[in-house]
Amino acid sequence: MNSESANAVLVAFVVGSIVLVIMALFSASFIIFHRRRRREVIRERKEMQEKYQRELLQSQLEIQNQTLQQIAEELHDHIGQLLTVAAMRLNQLEDDSTDAAVQQSVRQTRDVVSTIITDVRALAKTLDHSTVQRFGLLPSLSLELDRIQRTGRLQTRLIESGEVYALGEQVDIVLLRMSQELLNNVLKHARARTVTVLVDYQPDRLTLTVADDGQGFSQDDVAARPINESGSGMSNLHRRAELLGGTLNVQSRLGAGTTVTVHLPRNYTR
């Protein structure tokens, strides 16, 4: 009887131990499954958010391109034609006049109108996204920098390095629009004499740098601005770079100019 009791106790202990092990394994499996599922949910939410942001960016780009396309067509077809007619009238006025002083004044005015015609055509091309589609990023940037230099407000330089490749039509358009916004910031705020755009084609990534020799700014002061004084331009640029799988860095100090660098991976899957 004692032996049977001992065996029963042993069996009960073994069975209990097995049950405990099973329960422990079940609990561990449940915790692992729960954590894995939680990570998957977080990842899915992140992917959904990124997808939404990409689609939102795509919609914004399409609206922006349509708007700029309409402006470009208006500049080319309407404003450009009116300026051409004005130049023709000035030519006629010069031919009809016998006064040397009047002829000189007409020629100077005609030269100004001719310069405006050239600038309007260049502006129309940089606003037209089909320019990027046809010629690529570098020629479009060169056209934009030439247009800015002709205003006499800035000396511009475009430097390229590495073996040139395309990141895709949409990425090239985004990079051009980002560059235009950065150049516009230089014109509006930097009080610079020169601006340099560097496009570095590395095997695994493209680096776009816009650097000026202007007055610079304190990034701490900008970050501390209240909401009613804070602009959204730079944050939008950061967001565009991130949605393309890249980063945007700003380096600036008072009196030392500003350098903005955009890094984009070459083979980013959108």
ZALO-508316 format. One record per residue (C-alpha): residue in three letters; x negated, y, z; residue number from 1. Coordinates in steps of 0.05 Angstrom, whole numbers, plus 5000, padded with zeros to 4 digits. Layout:
<sites>
Ala | X | Y | Z | NUM
...
</sites>
This chain:
<sites>
Met | 5000 | 5000 | 5000 | 1
Asn | 4944 | 5047 | 5016 | 2
Ser | 4911 | 5030 | 4950 | 3
Glu | 4976 | 5043 | 4913 | 4
Ser | 4983 | 5110 | 4949 | 5
Ala | 4912 | 5128 | 4931 | 6
Asn | 4924 | 5111 | 4859 | 7
Ala | 4988 | 5151 | 4858 | 8
Val | 4952 | 5211 | 4888 | 9
Leu | 4896 | 5203 | 4837 | 10
Val | 4946 | 5198 | 4779 | 11
Ala | 4983 | 5259 | 4806 | 12
Phe | 4918 | 5297 | 4811 | 13
Val | 4897 | 5278 | 4741 | 14
Val | 4965 | 5296 | 4713 | 15
Gly | 4966 | 5361 | 4751 | 16
Ser | 4896 | 5378 | 4726 | 17
Ile | 4917 | 5363 | 4655 | 18
Val | 4979 | 5406 | 4663 | 19
Leu | 4937 | 5463 | 4691 | 20
Val | 4887 | 5457 | 4634 | 21
Ile | 4943 | 5457 | 4584 | 22
Met | 4974 | 5517 | 4617 | 23
Ala | 4907 | 5553 | 4619 | 24
Leu | 4895 | 5536 | 4545 | 25
Phe | 4966 | 5560 | 4528 | 26
Ser | 4955 | 5624 | 4567 | 27
Ala | 4888 | 5636 | 4535 | 28
Ser | 4917 | 5621 | 4466 | 29
Phe | 4975 | 5668 | 4480 | 30
Ile | 4929 | 5724 | 4502 | 31
Ile | 4884 | 5713 | 4441 | 32
Phe | 4944 | 5711 | 4394 | 33
His | 4973 | 5773 | 4427 | 34
Arg | 4908 | 5812 | 4421 | 35
Arg | 4898 | 5789 | 4349 | 36
Arg | 4969 | 5808 | 4332 | 37
Arg | 4960 | 5875 | 4365 | 38
Arg | 4897 | 5888 | 4325 | 39
Glu | 4934 | 5868 | 4261 | 40
Val | 4992 | 5915 | 4278 | 41
Ile | 4943 | 5972 | 4291 | 42
Arg | 4906 | 5956 | 4226 | 43
Glu | 4972 | 5953 | 4187 | 44
Arg | 4994 | 6019 | 4217 | 45
Lys | 4927 | 6050 | 4199 | 46
Glu | 4931 | 6023 | 4129 | 47
Met | 5002 | 6049 | 4122 | 48
Gln | 4981 | 6117 | 4147 | 49
Glu | 4921 | 6119 | 4100 | 50
Lys | 4966 | 6097 | 4042 | 51
Tyr | 5016 | 6151 | 4060 | 52
Gln | 4960 | 6203 | 4063 | 53
Arg | 4932 | 6180 | 3996 | 54
Glu | 5001 | 6183 | 3964 | 55
Leu | 5012 | 6252 | 3995 | 56
Leu | 4945 | 6275 | 3968 | 57
Gln | 4962 | 6247 | 3900 | 58
Ser | 5028 | 6285 | 3900 | 59
Gln | 4993 | 6349 | 3922 | 60
Leu | 4942 | 6340 | 3866 | 61
Glu | 4995 | 6328 | 3814 | 62
Ile | 5034 | 6390 | 3837 | 63
Gln | 4970 | 6431 | 3839 | 64
Asn | 4948 | 6407 | 3771 | 65
Gln | 5016 | 6422 | 3741 | 66
Thr | 5015 | 6492 | 3771 | 67
Leu | 4944 | 6507 | 3749 | 68
Gln | 4959 | 6478 | 3680 | 69
Gln | 5017 | 6526 | 3672 | 70
Ile | 4974 | 6584 | 3695 | 71
Ala | 4919 | 6563 | 3647 | 72
Glu | 4968 | 6559 | 3589 | 73
Glu | 4996 | 6627 | 3606 | 74
Leu | 4926 | 6657 | 3610 | 75
His | 4906 | 6626 | 3544 | 76
Asp | 4969 | 6634 | 3503 | 77
His | 4998 | 6699 | 3530 | 78
Ile | 4946 | 6741 | 3566 | 79
Gly | 4891 | 6720 | 3518 | 80
Gln | 4933 | 6737 | 3457 | 81
Leu | 4951 | 6805 | 3486 | 82
Leu | 4878 | 6820 | 3499 | 83
Thr | 4860 | 6798 | 3428 | 84
Val | 4913 | 6846 | 3401 | 85
Ala | 4884 | 6901 | 3444 | 86
Ala | 4814 | 6888 | 3417 | 87
Met | 4842 | 6891 | 3345 | 88
Arg | 4876 | 6957 | 3360 | 89
Leu | 4811 | 6985 | 3387 | 90
Asn | 4775 | 6963 | 3324 | 91
Gln | 4827 | 6999 | 3283 | 92
Leu | 4822 | 7061 | 3327 | 93
Glu | 4747 | 7062 | 3319 | 94
Asp | 4754 | 7057 | 3243 | 95
Asp | 4806 | 7113 | 3241 | 96
Ser | 4767 | 7161 | 3286 | 97
Thr | 4714 | 7208 | 3259 | 98
Asp | 4693 | 7235 | 3327 | 99
Ala | 4627 | 7203 | 3349 | 100
Ala | 4644 | 7211 | 3423 | 101
Val | 4712 | 7178 | 3414 | 102
Gln | 4680 | 7121 | 3374 | 103
Gln | 4629 | 7109 | 3429 | 104
Ser | 4684 | 7108 | 3482 | 105
Val | 4726 | 7060 | 3440 | 106
Arg | 4666 | 7013 | 3430 | 107
Gln | 4653 | 7012 | 3505 | 108
Thr | 4726 | 6997 | 3520 | 109
Arg | 4726 | 6943 | 3466 | 110
Asp | 4665 | 6911 | 3498 | 111
Val | 4700 | 6910 | 3565 | 112
Val | 4761 | 6878 | 3533 | 113
Ser | 4717 | 6826 | 3499 | 114
Thr | 4685 | 6809 | 3565 | 115
Ile | 4754 | 6801 | 3597 | 116
Ile | 4776 | 6755 | 3539 | 117
Thr | 4715 | 6711 | 3551 | 118
Asp | 4727 | 6709 | 3626 | 119
Val | 4801 | 6693 | 3617 | 120
Arg | 4785 | 6636 | 3570 | 121
Ala | 4733 | 6608 | 3618 | 122
Leu | 4782 | 6614 | 3677 | 123
Ala | 4836 | 6579 | 3637 | 124
Lys | 4788 | 6521 | 3623 | 125
Thr | 4768 | 6513 | 3695 | 126
Leu | 4841 | 6513 | 3717 | 127
Asp | 4860 | 6462 | 3665 | 128
His | 4848 | 6392 | 3692 | 129
Ser | 4842 | 6365 | 3621 | 130
Thr | 4774 | 6399 | 3619 | 131
Val | 4749 | 6351 | 3672 | 132
Gln | 4782 | 6293 | 3636 | 133
Arg | 4747 | 6310 | 3571 | 134
Phe | 4679 | 6334 | 3593 | 135
Gly | 4668 | 6308 | 3664 | 136
Leu | 4649 | 6340 | 3730 | 137
Leu | 4581 | 6371 | 3715 | 138
Pro | 4602 | 6411 | 3653 | 139
Ser | 4664 | 6435 | 3690 | 140
Leu | 4622 | 6458 | 3749 | 141
Ser | 4574 | 6492 | 3701 | 142
Leu | 4632 | 6529 | 3668 | 143
Glu | 4658 | 6552 | 3736 | 144
Leu | 4590 | 6576 | 3759 | 145
Asp | 4578 | 6613 | 3694 | 146
Arg | 4645 | 6648 | 3702 | 147
Ile | 4627 | 6669 | 3773 | 148
Gln | 4559 | 6694 | 3752 | 149
Arg | 4589 | 6737 | 3697 | 150
Thr | 4627 | 6776 | 3751 | 151
Gly | 4560 | 6802 | 3775 | 152
Arg | 4576 | 6786 | 3848 | 153
Leu | 4533 | 6724 | 3855 | 154
Gln | 4474 | 6690 | 3824 | 155
Thr | 4491 | 6617 | 3814 | 156
Arg | 4452 | 6553 | 3803 | 157
Leu | 4473 | 6482 | 3786 | 158
Ile | 4424 | 6426 | 3802 | 159
Glu | 4434 | 6353 | 3785 | 160
Ser | 4392 | 6294 | 3806 | 161
Gly | 4395 | 6220 | 3795 | 162
Glu | 4428 | 6180 | 3740 | 163
Val | 4496 | 6211 | 3725 | 164
Tyr | 4558 | 6167 | 3731 | 165
Ala | 4633 | 6179 | 3738 | 166
Leu | 4672 | 6164 | 3802 | 167
Gly | 4738 | 6166 | 3764 | 168
Glu | 4781 | 6220 | 3735 | 169
Gln | 4821 | 6235 | 3798 | 170
Val | 4758 | 6237 | 3842 | 171
Asp | 4724 | 6284 | 3793 | 172
Ile | 4785 | 6330 | 3794 | 173
Val | 4786 | 6330 | 3870 | 174
Leu | 4711 | 6346 | 3873 | 175
Leu | 4720 | 6403 | 3824 | 176
Arg | 4778 | 6432 | 3864 | 177
Met | 4739 | 6425 | 3929 | 178
Ser | 4679 | 6460 | 3896 | 179
Gln | 4724 | 6516 | 3871 | 180
Glu | 4752 | 6526 | 3941 | 181
Leu | 4683 | 6527 | 3972 | 182
Leu | 4658 | 6576 | 3920 | 183
Asn | 4719 | 6620 | 3932 | 184
Asn | 4702 | 6619 | 4007 | 185
Val | 4631 | 6643 | 3989 | 186
Leu | 4659 | 6700 | 3947 | 187
Lys | 4709 | 6721 | 4001 | 188
His | 4670 | 6713 | 4065 | 189
Ala | 4596 | 6699 | 4057 | 190
Arg | 4568 | 6765 | 4030 | 191
Ala | 4517 | 6722 | 3994 | 192
Arg | 4470 | 6739 | 3938 | 193
Thr | 4461 | 6669 | 3911 | 194
Val | 4498 | 6603 | 3914 | 195
Thr | 4471 | 6535 | 3894 | 196
Val | 4511 | 6473 | 3877 | 197
Leu | 4472 | 6407 | 3880 | 198
Val | 4502 | 6342 | 3853 | 199
Asp | 4459 | 6283 | 3874 | 200
Tyr | 4477 | 6216 | 3841 | 201
Gln | 4449 | 6162 | 3887 | 202
Pro | 4459 | 6087 | 3872 | 203
Asp | 4510 | 6078 | 3927 | 204
Arg | 4540 | 6147 | 3936 | 205
Leu | 4548 | 6217 | 3907 | 206
Thr | 4529 | 6278 | 3947 | 207
Leu | 4556 | 6347 | 3929 | 208
Thr | 4524 | 6406 | 3965 | 209
Val | 4546 | 6479 | 3962 | 210
Ala | 4495 | 6525 | 3995 | 211
Asp | 4494 | 6601 | 4000 | 212
Asp | 4446 | 6652 | 4030 | 213
Gly | 4501 | 6694 | 4061 | 214
Gln | 4515 | 6718 | 4131 | 215
Gly | 4536 | 6650 | 4159 | 216
Phe | 4581 | 6641 | 4218 | 217
Ser | 4585 | 6610 | 4287 | 218
Gln | 4620 | 6543 | 4284 | 219
Asp | 4636 | 6548 | 4359 | 220
Asp | 4671 | 6614 | 4348 | 221
Val | 4711 | 6586 | 4290 | 222
Ala | 4732 | 6525 | 4331 | 223
Ala | 4754 | 6570 | 4389 | 224
Arg | 4800 | 6613 | 4346 | 225
Pro | 4874 | 6613 | 4366 | 226
Ile | 4923 | 6579 | 4320 | 227
Asn | 4948 | 6645 | 4290 | 228
Glu | 4877 | 6662 | 4268 | 229
Ser | 4854 | 6593 | 4247 | 230
Gly | 4854 | 6575 | 4173 | 231
Ser | 4872 | 6507 | 4144 | 232
Gly | 4825 | 6509 | 4085 | 233
Met | 4765 | 6473 | 4116 | 234
Ser | 4809 | 6421 | 4151 | 235
Asn | 4842 | 6406 | 4084 | 236
Leu | 4773 | 6397 | 4053 | 237
His | 4754 | 6348 | 4109 | 238
Arg | 4818 | 6310 | 4098 | 239
Arg | 4808 | 6304 | 4023 | 240
Ala | 4737 | 6277 | 4033 | 241
Glu | 4761 | 6226 | 4084 | 242
Leu | 4818 | 6202 | 4039 | 243
Leu | 4766 | 6188 | 3986 | 244
Gly | 4726 | 6147 | 4035 | 245
Gly | 4674 | 6201 | 4047 | 246
Thr | 4653 | 6255 | 4095 | 247
Leu | 4645 | 6330 | 4094 | 248
Asn | 4593 | 6366 | 4137 | 249
Val | 4585 | 6440 | 4150 | 250
Gln | 4520 | 6472 | 4173 | 251
Ser | 4519 | 6547 | 4186 | 252
Arg | 4487 | 6597 | 4232 | 253
Leu | 4496 | 6672 | 4237 | 254
Gly | 4448 | 6705 | 4188 | 255
Ala | 4424 | 6638 | 4159 | 256
Gly | 4476 | 6622 | 4106 | 257
Thr | 4523 | 6563 | 4100 | 258
Thr | 4513 | 6493 | 4071 | 259
Val | 4572 | 6446 | 4059 | 260
Thr | 4556 | 6374 | 4040 | 261
Val | 4606 | 6323 | 4014 | 262
His | 4586 | 6249 | 4013 | 263
Leu | 4629 | 6201 | 3973 | 264
Pro | 4616 | 6126 | 3964 | 265
Arg | 4606 | 6105 | 3892 | 266
Asn | 4651 | 6043 | 3895 | 267
Tyr | 4706 | 6066 | 3942 | 268
Thr | 4769 | 6024 | 3933 | 269
Arg | 4830 | 6070 | 3932 | 270
</sites>
